[in-house]
Amino acid sequence: MRFLHTSDWHLGRTFHGAGLLDEQVAAIDAMAEMVRAEGIDVVVVAGDLYDRQIPPADAVTALSEGLSRLRSAGATVVAITGNHDSPVRLRFGDRLLAQAGVHLRGDVRGAGTPVVVPASDGGSDVFVYPIPYLEPEVARHQLAAGSERTHEAVLGLALDRARADLATRGPARSLAVAHAFAAGGVPCDSERVLRVGGGDRVSLGCFDGFDYVALGHLHGRQVFGDGRMRYSGSPLPYSFSERAHRKGVWVVDIPPEAPLHVEAVDLPVQRELAAVRGTLDELLRSPEFAEAEECWVQATLTDVVLPRDCMGRLRQRFKWAASLLHDPPLTALDHRTYRERVAGRGDVELVADFVAHVTGEPAADDDLSVCREVVDEVSAAVA
């Protein structure tokens, strides 16, 4: 039996203010083509289908059409809610959709009820246990967790229900789906923190007992232990911290007898990420940066003083420039305290220093004359 593991679509998300829906739809289309070409039996989406609990209308349309294309390509679809999704909204019509082969799970009370995938390879059926993202304060009441308020406690109880059901099935193949932060996972800048201080971490042993564990939440592709537990990562990069990521899916084969086989399949990238560094003049003129001209660009300027309209000027060459950082040479920085910098200096001198620092040019004499008049008037008024 062959599964496609994906997660963290975040439909409706933007990248530094630019819409990504066309790229997201293209990624889903590539998955649908993979279903046809690779004979995928089940597509598993491990949470965060949307970027917001109340998604924009075009994102809802994209999800509806995307799920339809995956199903039409021949795959059963199993998806869970993530921490960005609204369980109630995503589950609308879930029973009707399940009859059509699209299973949307957002209620932890169904943790012990698997999606049963009939075998197509002569082996046993595959039991898929979808565990949605669990908010501890809510889930602990639904799971009778008592005073336990950790992610690990509630997820462990939900997985216990899945393991208890699996034990009644006899020899069977199994797959768990969860949206959580597994201990040892590597985060990036585009994920929402579930709980500060590391309280969101879930130990790897919590997921024992399944042939494969399909995880969502972390946006980088990751593998744990013997390879049975993995994050697929997001299909697109959502921050410049993901510049080195390979975006794609896992294709998972769970044969009747042979060992598990998992293969990474990359998705097409519509626009690469690039980081460029130098003075504004260097970035605008040097052929070294030519390859970044069609990329999303994060520029770090090393000018001593930030030039005027630097982002506008950068976009004359890098039209997809999205992020600007300033990292002047350390030798140009004044490490004195504020008290030391202003000691013995008059108000007009301080204003002149500020203007020179911001603009990179000395303040004009006419401007300083106006400043002196204002300072004199204020001084006379308070005298």
C-alpha positions in Angstrom: 0.0 0.0 0.0 1.4 3.4 -1.0 0.8 6.6 0.9 1.7 10.2 0.2 2.6 12.2 3.3 2.2 16.0 3.2 1.3 18.7 5.7 1.3 22.4 6.5 -0.3 23.7 3.3 -1.3 27.0 5.0 -3.7 27.9 2.2 -4.2 31.7 2.3 -0.8 32.6 3.7 1.2 35.5 2.3 4.9 35.9 2.0 6.0 39.4 3.2 2.6 40.7 1.9 2.6 38.8 -1.4 -0.1 36.2 -2.1 1.0 32.6 -2.5 -2.2 30.9 -3.5 -1.2 30.2 -7.1 2.0 28.5 -5.9 0.0 26.5 -3.3 -2.5 25.3 -5.9 0.4 24.3 -8.2 1.9 22.2 -5.3 -1.4 20.4 -4.8 -1.7 19.8 -8.6 1.8 18.3 -8.5 0.6 16.0 -5.8 -2.4 14.9 -7.8 -0.2 14.1 -10.7 2.0 12.1 -8.4 -1.1 10.1 -7.3 -1.7 9.2 -10.9 1.8 8.5 -11.8 3.0 6.6 -8.7 -0.2 4.7 -7.9 -0.8 6.4 -4.5 -3.5 4.8 -2.5 -3.9 7.4 0.3 -2.9 11.1 0.6 -2.3 12.0 4.3 -2.4 15.7 5.2 -1.0 16.2 8.7 -2.7 19.5 9.6 -2.6 23.2 8.9 -4.5 23.0 5.7 -5.4 26.7 6.2 -3.3 29.5 7.5 -6.1 31.0 9.6 -9.1 29.7 11.5 -11.3 31.9 9.3 -9.6 31.5 5.9 -10.3 33.8 3.0 -12.8 32.7 0.4 -10.3 31.9 -2.3 -8.4 29.7 0.1 -11.6 27.7 0.9 -12.2 27.3 -2.9 -8.6 26.2 -3.4 -8.9 23.5 -0.7 -12.2 22.3 -2.0 -10.9 22.0 -5.5 -7.6 20.5 -4.4 -9.1 17.7 -2.4 -11.4 17.0 -5.3 -8.4 16.7 -7.7 -6.6 14.4 -5.3 -9.7 12.2 -5.0 -10.3 12.2 -8.7 -6.7 11.1 -9.3 -7.5 7.9 -7.4 -6.4 8.5 -3.8 -8.4 8.3 -0.6 -7.6 11.5 1.4 -7.1 11.6 5.2 -6.6 15.1 6.7 -6.4 16.4 10.3 -6.8 19.9 11.7 -3.6 21.7 12.8 -3.1 24.6 15.2 -3.9 27.1 12.5 -7.2 25.4 11.5 -10.7 25.7 13.0 -11.8 22.1 13.9 -15.5 23.0 13.6 -15.2 24.7 10.2 -12.9 22.2 8.6 -15.1 19.3 9.7 -18.2 20.8 8.0 -19.8 18.0 6.0 -17.2 15.5 7.2 -19.6 12.5 7.2 -20.7 13.2 3.7 -17.2 13.7 2.5 -16.1 10.5 4.1 -18.6 8.6 2.0 -16.8 10.1 -1.0 -13.3 9.1 0.2 -12.2 12.4 1.9 -11.8 12.0 5.6 -11.5 15.2 7.6 -10.8 14.7 11.3 -10.8 17.5 13.9 -12.4 15.9 17.0 -10.1 14.0 19.4 -13.1 11.9 20.6 -12.6 9.9 17.4 -9.0 9.1 18.1 -9.7 5.4 18.5 -11.7 5.2 15.3 -9.5 4.6 12.3 -10.0 5.2 8.7 -9.8 1.7 7.3 -8.1 1.5 3.9 -8.9 -1.8 2.2 -5.8 -3.6 1.0 -5.1 -3.5 -2.7 -1.9 -5.7 -2.6 -3.2 -8.9 -1.1 -2.1 -8.0 2.5 -4.0 -6.9 5.5 -6.1 -3.7 5.5 -4.3 -0.5 6.7 -5.7 1.3 9.7 -5.0 5.0 9.7 -5.5 6.8 13.0 -5.9 10.6 12.5 -5.2 12.6 15.7 -5.9 16.3 15.2 -3.9 19.1 16.9 -4.9 19.1 20.6 -5.0 22.2 22.7 -4.3 20.8 26.2 -6.8 23.0 28.1 -9.6 21.8 25.8 -8.5 18.3 25.1 -7.9 17.3 28.7 -11.6 17.5 29.5 -12.5 15.5 26.4 -9.9 12.8 27.2 -10.5 12.8 31.0 -6.8 13.8 31.5 -7.5 15.2 35.0 -5.1 17.9 36.0 -2.6 17.2 33.2 -2.1 20.2 31.0 0.8 19.3 28.7 0.8 18.5 25.0 2.4 15.2 25.7 -0.2 14.2 28.2 -3.2 14.8 26.0 -1.6 13.4 22.8 -0.4 10.3 24.7 -4.0 9.6 25.9 -5.3 10.1 22.3 -2.7 7.7 20.9 -3.5 5.2 23.7 -7.0 5.0 22.3 -5.6 4.4 18.9 -3.3 1.7 20.1 -6.1 0.1 22.1 -8.2 -0.1 19.0 -5.3 -1.4 16.9 -4.7 -4.2 19.4 -8.2 -5.6 18.6 -7.5 -5.8 14.9 -5.2 -8.7 14.9 -2.3 -8.6 12.4 -2.7 -5.3 10.7 -0.7 -2.5 9.1 -1.1 0.9 10.8 -0.4 4.6 10.3 -0.8 7.4 12.8 -1.3 11.1 11.8 -0.6 13.9 14.3 0.1 17.6 14.4 2.6 18.3 17.2 6.2 19.3 18.1 8.2 16.2 18.5 11.2 16.4 20.8 14.4 16.9 18.8 12.6 18.5 15.9 14.1 21.6 14.3 11.8 24.6 14.0 12.1 27.6 11.7 10.7 31.2 11.7 7.4 30.5 10.0 5.8 28.2 12.6 3.6 29.4 15.4 4.9 28.7 18.9 2.5 26.3 20.6 3.7 27.0 24.1 6.7 29.1 25.3 9.5 27.5 27.2 9.5 24.2 25.4 6.3 23.0 27.1 4.9 22.0 23.6 7.5 19.2 23.1 6.3 15.6 22.8 8.7 12.8 23.4 9.3 10.4 20.6 8.2 7.4 22.7 4.7 8.8 22.7 4.3 7.7 19.1 5.3 4.0 19.5 3.2 1.2 18.2 2.6 2.2 14.6 4.2 1.2 11.3 4.5 4.8 10.3 3.8 8.2 12.0 3.0 11.1 9.7 3.7 14.4 11.5 2.8 18.0 10.7 3.6 21.3 12.3 7.4 21.8 11.6 8.0 23.2 8.1 11.3 21.4 7.4 11.5 17.8 6.2 12.7 15.7 9.1 13.3 12.0 10.0 13.5 10.5 13.5 14.9 7.3 14.8 14.6 4.3 12.5 12.7 6.3 9.9 9.2 5.4 10.9 8.4 8.9 12.2 8.8 11.9 9.9 7.8 15.4 9.2 7.0 16.1 5.5 7.5 19.8 6.0 5.5 22.5 4.1 5.1 22.3 0.3 6.4 25.9 0.0 8.9 28.0 2.0 7.1 30.5 4.2 10.2 32.3 5.7 13.7 33.1 4.7 14.9 30.7 7.4 13.7 27.9 5.0 16.2 28.9 2.3 18.1 25.6 2.6 15.0 23.4 2.8 14.1 20.9 0.1 10.3 21.1 -0.2 8.3 18.1 -1.1 6.5 15.0 0.2 7.2 11.5 1.5 6.0 8.6 -0.6 5.6 5.7 1.9 5.2 2.0 0.9 3.9 -0.3 3.7 4.1 -3.7 2.0 2.4 -6.8 3.5 5.6 -8.4 4.7 8.7 -6.5 3.6 10.1 -3.6 5.6 8.8 -0.1 5.3 10.1 1.9 2.3 10.1 5.7 2.2 11.2 8.0 -0.6 11.5 11.8 -0.6 9.9 13.4 -3.7 10.5 17.1 -4.3 7.8 19.5 -5.4 8.4 22.1 -8.1 9.5 25.4 -6.8 7.9 28.4 -8.4 10.3 31.0 -7.0 13.5 30.3 -5.1 14.7 32.2 -2.0 18.0 34.2 -2.0 19.9 36.2 0.5 22.3 38.9 -0.7 24.7 41.0 1.3 26.7 44.1 0.6 26.4 47.9 0.3 23.5 49.1 -1.7 25.8 50.1 -4.6 27.4 46.6 -4.6 24.0 44.9 -4.7 22.7 47.1 -7.5 25.9 46.8 -9.7 27.7 43.5 -9.1 27.1 40.6 -11.5 27.7 38.3 -8.5 24.0 38.8 -7.6 22.5 38.2 -11.1 21.0 34.8 -10.1 18.9 36.4 -7.4 17.1 38.7 -9.8 14.1 36.4 -10.2 14.1 35.1 -6.6 12.4 36.2 -3.4 15.3 38.3 -1.9 16.3 39.1 1.6 18.9 41.9 1.4 21.4 42.8 4.2 22.9 46.2 3.6 26.3 46.9 5.1 26.3 50.6 4.4 27.4 52.6 7.5 24.2 54.7 7.2 21.1 53.2 5.7 20.6 54.9 2.3 17.4 56.7 1.4 14.6 54.6 -0.3 16.9 51.6 -0.3 14.0 49.1 -0.7 12.7 51.0 -3.7 16.1 51.1 -5.3 16.7 47.4 -4.6 13.5 46.5 -6.4 14.8 48.2 -9.5 17.0 45.2 -9.8 15.4 42.6 -7.6 11.7 43.0 -8.2 10.9 40.3 -5.7 12.9 41.9 -2.8 10.8 41.2 0.3 13.0 41.7 3.3 15.6 44.3 4.3 18.2 44.1 7.1 20.9 46.5 8.1 24.2 45.3 9.4 26.8 48.1 9.3 30.4 47.4 10.0 31.2 47.1 13.7 33.9 49.7 13.4 31.3 52.2 12.4 29.2 51.7 15.5 29.4 54.0 18.5 29.6 51.8 21.6 29.4 54.6 24.1 26.4 54.8 26.4 23.7 57.4 25.7 24.9 59.5 28.7 28.4 59.5 27.3 27.2 60.5 23.8 25.2 63.5 24.9 27.5 64.8 27.7 28.4 68.4 27.2 26.4 68.7 23.9 23.7 71.2 23.2 20.3 70.6 21.8 21.1 71.8 18.3 24.2 69.7 18.2 22.2 66.6 19.1 19.7 67.4 16.4 22.5 67.8 13.9 24.0 64.5 14.9 20.6 62.8 14.5 20.0 64.2 11.0 23.5 63.1 9.9 23.0 59.6 11.3 19.6 59.1 9.6 20.4 60.7 6.2 24.1 60.0 6.0 24.6 63.8 5.2 25.3 66.8 7.4 22.2 68.9 8.4 21.7 71.9 6.1 22.5 75.3 7.6 19.0 76.6 7.0 17.5 73.6 8.9 19.9 74.2 11.8 18.9 77.9 11.9 15.2 76.9 12.2 16.2 74.4 14.9 18.0 77.1 16.9 15.0 79.4 16.7 12.7 76.6 18.0 15.1 75.7 20.8 15.4 79.4 21.8 11.6 79.9 21.8 11.1 76.8 24.0 13.9 77.8 26.4 12.4 81.3 26.8 8.9 79.9 27.4 10.0 77.6 30.2 12.5 80.1 31.8 
